[in-house]
Amino acid sequence: MARYTALFVVAAPVQHVRQALPDLLKSCHFEPIYQTEDYVMGRETPGRVSYAKLVTVEVLIDVPIDNDREVRLNFVVKNEELPLQVNNHCQEMFELVKASVVDSEQWQLLETVAG
């Protein structure tokens, strides 16, 4: 199973971040399928790759108690594909999501940690 993670710290009101995340996922070819106050899940829209390569993205939203203008977004991008190649489909989708978060005008990026 391919699995890629990244942590982003952004400056924006948490409610604004919650509203912007589904649109960000849609722009990356993901359909938001589940959302709560601290979690968003999306799956890749079928049709571009085989079902085994379809990617799922999970976003954990963490708001520090002492700072409501700073939000931590923990992304997990995964699929059932074995990452036998350096440049596999899951990695490509992970890079697309990362670039979308970094380039988004919905917030100011403060920190990035990719794993």
Residue, then its C-alpha position, 0 to 999 in steps of 0.5 A: m500500500a502506498r502512503y504519503t503524509a504531510l503536515f501543513v501549518v496555515a494562518a487562517p480562521v479555522q472555519h474558513v479552512r474547513q470551508a475551503l478544504p472540500d474545494l481544494l480537494k475537488s481541484c485535485h480530482f477528489e470527491p469529498i465523501y465525509q466531513t466533520e469539524d476536525y476531519v475531511m475525507g475524499r476519494e479520487t474520482p474514478g475514470r482516470v486510473s484502475y480501481a486499484k490505483l484510486v487514491t484516498v486523501e484524509v485531512l486531520i484539522d488540528v486547532p491549537i487551544d491557545n491560537d485560533r488563527e493557526v491551523r495544522l492540517n495533517f494530510v494522508v494520501k494513500n491507495e492500494e498500489l504497491p509503491l514499486q516505482v519512485n514515480n507512482h500514481c499515489q505519489e503523483m496525487f500526493e504532489l498535486v495535493k501538496a502543491s495545491v495547499v502550498d499555492s492556495e490563496q485561502w490561507q498563509l502557509l507558515e510551515t510544511v513537513a512532508g514525510 
